């Protein structure tokens, strides 16, 4: 075996590798790149399986650019692509706008019920009916003030013909109980193939309420499954069970800000904040318990353990992937655009992490991770693939980015 540059390193029969070959192979193999996380974890907790955290790094080879196409948004939170390629965007203080495909302002929409803009509350996610082209129905999530605190509400309305106001507004769901706090509402909304809605709800953060995530009679800390009329979808996993809401689809979540379909497998994926560490990515299955606050890979902000400080328990689902320290995952999307090596990668908006986490998924396992656009130092609130095949992202600083091929 020789180690001189460009000499043969290993010869065995007809097999020969040069130094250049080994270097090229190392660059092209995801698993030989170091994990992207280099900071010490907050805890000494060990993963339940290999690759559950700090997977080997990957690096995008395709040349791409990140261009700001609008820098005048005000705390944008939700983004959805309209059938014609324009953007429907919510702003946390209680506004909704339509932007042209090039990022220019197009329409300001009015006609919303009162929004509680405080803490992590405000106007949150937005989506459109699968039959929007014919019925013009819009659905959105927002924080609503209640007599005994505040709660997450889901509303729907018809967008007027001139696209400037919402008509016949109806609140179709409220995630109860209300709570006197302004943190961790969730909340993403996605439609399933049957035209029903999945909604992620936060457990509202307080130590005196977080166990409601384990309570099937509460609508917080859950994945909720409802019809467009706001009723529980028939045949849910807890339908007919005593002291259980029939709309609960899965439970045991802390603050799930990410919800997206994997179009390859048809599975619903979720991402959520841990406390100090323990941010999670999960595949959502009917009736399953995802553990919070009984099991977690995070610790309290004080440095103390959460509950009994356990990470695994029978009957509770392990995350597909977790981060420690936290990246604070916001919106997520499976990329379906025209950068081939990103196809079907899970893109995760990092808030405190100030990057987009690109997760390469194979057989429902994370096999590679990359941190995109760290140099922008942005808090990435939500992500979506545009009609042109580019990735679009909104940031807490009020920008809309187009991320696509050079």
Beta strands, then each sheet from edge to edge (+ up, - down):
strand 1: 8-12
strand 2: 15-18
strand 3: 64-70
strand 4: 76-81
strand 5: 87-91
strand 6: 95-99
strand 7: 105-109
strand 8: 123-128
strand 9: 137-146
strand 10: 149-159
strand 11: 166-179
strand 12: 186-191
strand 13: 197-201
strand 14: 222-226
strand 15: 248-251
strand 16: 255-262
strand 17: 267-273
strand 18: 279-284
strand 19: 321-323
strand 20: 329-334
strand 21: 346-350
strand 22: 356-362
strand 23: 365-372
strand 24: 380-385
strand 25: 391-395
strand 26: 400-405
sheet 1: 1+ 2-
sheet 2: 3+ 26- 25+ 24-
sheet 3: 4+ 5- 6+ 7-
sheet 4: 8+ 9- 10+ 11-
sheet 5: 12+ 13- 14+ 15-
sheet 6: 16+ 17- 18+ 19-
sheet 7: 20+ 21- 22+ 23-
end
